[in-house]
Amino acid sequence: MKSKVSRRVLLAAAAALLIGTVSVRADNLTVGILAGNGVTNFSNGNVDPAPLTLIDIDHPAPAAGNLTSATLLWSANSSPCSSSFKVKFFRPGGSHSRYTFVAQRGPFDSQAGLLTVPLDPPVAVQAGDVMAVVQLGPTTCGGVYLTPDAVGFHTLELDGDDTDPITACDPNTALLSLTVSAQASGTAAEALAGIVPGVGSIHGAAGSNFKTAMQLTNAGSDAIQGHLVFHPMGQSASASDPSLAYSIPARGTLSFDDAVAALGASGLGSLDVMTSASYPPVVSTRVFNDGGAAGTAGFTEPMVRLDDTAVLQYGLGQQNSTFAAPSDPVRFRFNVGVRTLSAGASILAVVNDAAGLQRRVVTRSYGPNLFVQAGGSDFLNGYVLSANDSVDVVVTAGSAIVYAVSVDNVTNDTSFQLGDRRR
């Protein structure tokens, strides 16, 4: 970047204009920010000629989604002007010094004041993407307003109207203490925050009455939204699976005494936690037997994120996990649960006895986004586990979350083992 950057800053500061606070309809997803009081622009005829690209690096997309409109505060020496600006979006690289072009819309006509233009077709962005306004000129058409002297806000100014990857020059001259008064709005696309692999609301063996209690806590400073989606056992996930929308205020907590029942469902299944925020809720899940007046007995089950070591994925290092069968198979029943991801999974299960001798090898295959839970002998194709046997599970294709539970046949108290590829 040339030394003309500092000259632009001085010219801009000298042309400051006070306006009232700007407010617009708040959409689900926004990128950029609209200015408040005390703004200026690069529309002075003494500045270098357009095109001029102004990128707001400090107000990125908080989540993935589709942007459908852009709103700008525009100053014009002559109004209106045809084809005087474009809206662009960039994806930052390893630092603020490099940006890759994502999409552009326009050129659009400009006029003085607050103007909204459609982004047609909608622009798909990822979390972290940033917005830019390209002033196409001439300088008599004015430009987008900027907020000066906003501590902590910076705008990266770049010359040219290239669609190639953009590399900024010396950050000491490229970063300005100004923020572009422009904002794109749309709808956030929900992403999978994590999976609670096995949940249920069901009456089972030995008089059990298993339920799943959940708490979702928003650890951030903004409200977050999303959905809980229940995938019933034995069938691949579909758009018709029961779901429930949630909204959690900043620092707030949402709780369910029986999460599966709250979704209007029953039986066994797995639960997807979807979010439109850039961070997931903190999820605490307890699966328990409801003994009524006798109280409850159960275990805490973690939510598994897709990058967790509990996701066993073929081709990604060591992808096996080992589960211990009960020390007393008469007193305890033993179940194995599998939740596959989008590629399905093939599994090799190897049974070793207490002395370490191999007793049985079983192969199983599962479809995509499928949950099953089976008794130990059913999972092992009829093989009956003995005391202190172990089951080594290896994913030979696709990916899956695998767990095992041991249930006391008298009290229905339960212990939980989650597969972990680090073992």
Sequence and secondary structure as in RCSB ss.txt:
>XXXX:A:sequence
MKSKVSRRVLLAAAAALLIGTVSVRADNLTVGILAGNGVTNFSNGNVDPAPLTLIDIDHPAPAAGNLTSATLLWS
ANSSPCSSSFKVKFFRPGGSHSRYTFVAQRGPFDSQAGLLTVPLDPPVAVQAGDVMAVVQLGPTTCGGVYLTPDA
VGFHTLELDGDDTDPITACDPNTALLSLTVSAQASGTAAEALAGIVPGVGSIHGAAGSNFKTAMQLTNAGSDAIQ
GHLVFHPMGQSASASDPSLAYSIPARGTLSFDDAVAALGASGLGSLDVMTSASYPPVVSTRVFNDGGAAGTAGFT
EPMVRLDDTAVLQYGLGQQNSTFAAPSDPVRFRFNVGVRTLSAGASILAVVNDAAGLQRRVVTRSYGPNLFVQAG
GSDFLNGYVLSANDSVDVVVTAGSAIVYAVSVDNVTNDTSFQLGDRRR
>XXXX:A:secstr
  THHHHHHHHHHHT B          SEEEEE   SSBEES  TTS  S EEEEE SS  SS EEEEEEEEEEE
 SSS EEEEEEEEEEEE SSTTEEEEEEEEEEEEE SEEEEEEEEEEEEE TT EEEEEE S GGG EEEEEES 
TT  EEEEES   S EE   HHHHEESEEEBEEEEEEE  EEEEEEEEEEEEE GGG EEEEEEEEE  SSS EE
EEEEEEETTS   TTS EEEEEE TT EEEESSHHHHTT  EEEEEEEEESSSS  EEEEEEEEE GGG EEEEE
E  B TTSTTEEETTSS  EEEEE  S TTTEEEEEEEEEEEEEEEEEEEEE TTS EEEEEEEEE TT EEEEE
HHHHTTT    TT EEEEEEEEEEEEEEEEEEETTT  EEEEE  TT 
